[in-house]
Amino acid sequence: MRKKFALQKGEEKRLEIAWKGKWKSVAIKLDDQEVGTISGKTEMLEGRDFDLPDGSRLRVQLKKFPFTSRILALYRNDEPLPGTNADPLRRLNTACRSIFFIAACGLLAGAMIEMLDIKAFRDAGYGWFTLIYGAAFLVLGLLVRKRSMPALAIAMIILLADTVFSCYNFIELIDTKQVGGAAWGLIIRFALLSWIAPGFAAIRELKERDAIK
């Protein structure tokens, strides 16, 4: 496995991290020149610091953030490299995109139900409700993009309630041949939850960074 990163936003990706298997023989290079190596996963979990040619310090570590599995975290002088998983702005953007995805699905589905007058869905209570659901997530997404913690919490609560309802529906359909669609719906909802939840820590980190500045 091999990945490249930029040391600063807008710059060329000059930093290369390469490894084998489950974080074995990790090699760190800058401009194709070796900076250092890490033997394996144990050392990656502890984290290693390397001196770069310009005098700055690079930290490489497998790190766990709230609501995430362990990810590759890269820091230069204690600041996360832009566009990496350690960058709170990237995690916040992922949360926002997930919320906007829900909004787009709701608005599109609601509009189609109303315009095509799909009676089965309208009788089941969809249509305008789905449009309102999508519009609500659109507003929440815009607020979350402005780093609103309450808006993120509301989005999570609504999605959690929707997921619980979907789990109940899935159980009801287990003995039928319609379980496939319900299963995919659950998988998508759990994926969205996993992408939105890290936004809490991201907003907190960004606000702490702004307070320091």
N, C-alpha and C positions, 0 to 999 in steps of 0.2 A: 504494500500500500504506500502511496506517495501523495502528499498534498503540498500546495504552495500557498504562501500568505504574504501580504504586504505589511511592511513595518509601520506605514502611515497611510491614512486614507487618501486615495487617489493616486498612490504610487504603484509602481510595478511590483508584482509578486516575486520578491527576491529570496524569501526565506522558504526553505524546503525541509519538510519532516517526512522521513521514510522509515518504514518498519516492516517486520515480517510477522505473520500470524497474529497472536494475541499480544501485541506490543513487545515483540522480541527484537533485539538488535536495532534499536531506534537510532537513526543517524540524523543529525541536524546540520544543515548547510546554509550558508549565506553567499549568494553570488557564486554558487558551485564550489565554494571553499568550505571544508568541514569545520564546524564550530565545536562539535563535541558529539559524544555518543551516550546512550543509556542502555544498560544491559537487558532490562526486562520490565515486566509489569510492576513488580514490587517497588522498584526504583522510580517508576513513573508515578505510582500512587503517592510516594513521598515527595516527589518534585525535585527538579535539578535546576540550578542556575548556571548560566553561561555568559561569559564576557564577549560582547560583540566588538568588532574592529573600531567602531566609532566611540567606544567607551561606555555605551549603554549596557544594561544587564537584561538578559532574556531568561524568563522562567518557563519551563516546560513541565506540565503536570497533568495527570488524569484526576479530574476533580468532579465532585458531585455537587450540583446546585439543587435548591429546593424544587421538588416535583420533576426532577430529571434523573436519568441514569448517569453514570460516570462519562464525562466527555473530555476531549482534548482541550485543555485550557492553556493559552499562550499569553504571556505578559511581557511587556518591555518597560523596565523601570516601574513595575507594579501597576501599569496601565494595560488593560486587555487590548490585544491587537484588533484593529477594526475588521469587522466581518467574520470574526471567529466566534465559536460557541461561547467563549468567555465574555464576549461583548454584550452587555445588557441591552444595548440598542437593537442588536440582532434578535435577541429573544423577545423583546417587546414587539418588534416588527412581525415576527412569526405569530405572536398572539393576535395582533391586529388583523393580519391577513386571514387567520382562521375565523375571526368574528365576521369579517367582511364576506367570507365564503358562505357562512350561514345566512347572512343578510341577502346575498345574491340568490341563493337557492330559494329562500322564502319568497322574495319578490318575484322571481321568475315563475315559480310554481303557482303562486297565488294569481298572478296575471294570466297565466295560461288557463287555469281553472275557470276564472271569470270570463275571459274573452271567448273561450271555446265552449263555455257553459257545460262543463263536465258534471252532470247531475249527481253521479255517485259520490264524487268528492264533496260537492256542495251540500248534499244531504248529510254527509258525515261531519259537517261543521268546518270544512276547509274553505278555501276561497278567500274571502275577506280576512278571515282570521290569519291565514298564512301570509297575506300581504302585510298585515299589522305586525306579525311576528318578524318578518324580514325587515320592515322599517325600523322596528325597535332595535334590532341588532345593528342596523346601519348607524343609528344614532349612538349606540353604545360603542361601536368601533371607532367613531370619530372622537368620542370622549376619551377612550383608552389611548388613542394615538396622542392625545394631549396629556397623557400620564395620569388619568383619573383612576385611582384605586377603587372607589365605590362603583364606578361603571364596570370595571373588570369583575368585581365581586358579583354584581347583578347578572352579568353575562354568564358567569360560571354557575350561579344558582339556577338560572333558567335552563341552561344546558344540562345540568345535573338532574333537574326534575324531569326534563324530556328523556334523558337516558334511563332513569328509573322506570318511567312509563313504558319505554321501549323494551326494557328487560321483562316487565310484566307481560307485555304483548308477545314477546318472543316465547315465554313459557307457555302462554295460551296456545301458540301455534306449533309447539313441538310435535304434536301428533298429527299434524297436517302436512301437506306437500308445499305449503306456502312459507315454510320456515327459512328458506334461502334468502329471500329479500329482507326479512327481519334481521337475519344474522349480519348481512352486509351493513344494514342501517346501524346496528350496534357497534360494529367494528369502526365505522366512520365516526360515530359519536365519541367512542373512547379515544380515538386518535385525536380528534379535535380537543378533547379535554386535556390530553397530554401536551398539546401544543399551546393551549391557552394558559394553563396553570403556571408555567414558569414566568409569565408576565408579572406576577406579584413581586417576586424577588427582583426582577429587572427594573420595575418602576422604583422600588425602594433604593436600589443601587444607583440609579440615575439621579434621584433626588438627593442622595447623600453626596454624590459627586458634585452636583450643582451647588450644594451648601458649602462644600469645601472651597470651591472656586469663588 
